[in-house]
Amino acid sequence: MKLPFRVDYADGRQEILTATAPDIICFEDEFALSIPKVGENVRMKHFAYLCWLAAKRTEPPTLEFDGWLDTVESITVVNLWRL
């Protein structure tokens, strides 16, 4: 499973971050919540955490979650069919 997101940063940068199996497993452990259950009670923090995990995995070194989140302006779920 892959979950792509577009992240717009406060400095004007934009990137696509894709959460993959390792990120999803860390997310599920952190929130004690499976991805299908997220759809029942979507929180922006869930999307942000998945993006941060993907950034941390693919672009180290990455700030800790709260520091990274301070640099984010918006997060958009990317339509899988458009990739």
N, C-alpha and C positions, 0 to 999 in steps of 0.2 A: 504494500500500500504506500502511496505517495500523496502527500498533501501540500500543494504549492500555494504560496502566499506572495503577494507583492508588498514590499515594505517601502514606505516613503519616509525618509529621514528629515529631520529639521534643517539640515544643511543643504537640502535639495537633491541629495543622492536618492536613487531608487534601485531596488534589486529584487530579484525573485529568489526566495528561499524555499526549499522543498524539504518538508519533514518526511523522513523515511522511517523504516522499522525501528532503528535504535532510538530515534527521537520520540516516537510514539510510545515505545515501551517505557522510557524515562518519564514521559508525561503521565502515563497511566499509573506508574508507581508513585509519582509526586502527588497526584490529585486523587488517587484511589478511585479512578473513573475511567471506564473504557471509552474509546472513541465513539462507538455507536450511542452511548449514553450522553455524550457531549451535545449531540443534536437535540436532545430533549430540554437542555438548560444551557444554552450557549452563553459564554461569558468572554468578553474581549481578552481577559487575562489568559484564557486557555489558548487563544490564537497567538497572543504575544509570547507565551511560554514555548509553544511549539516552534515559532520563528527563532527565538533566542537559542533553543537547543540546536536547530539546524545551523545557525550562524556559528555557534560555538564549535560544532563538529567540523564545519567546512572552512572557517576563516579564523582560526585561533591566531593570536590571543583576542578574546572577546571580553568585554566588560562583564561584571556580574550582572544578574538579571535587572535589578533596579536601575543601575547605571546605564545599561543598554537601553532600557525602556525610556529613560529620559531623553534619548536621542531620536526616538521614533515619533513621527507625526501621524502616520496612519498605517493600517494594515488591511489589506483586501484579500479575500479568498479568491484565488484564480480559478477560473473555469477549467476543469481538467480537459475538456474537449478542445480548448484553444491552444494547448501546449504543443 
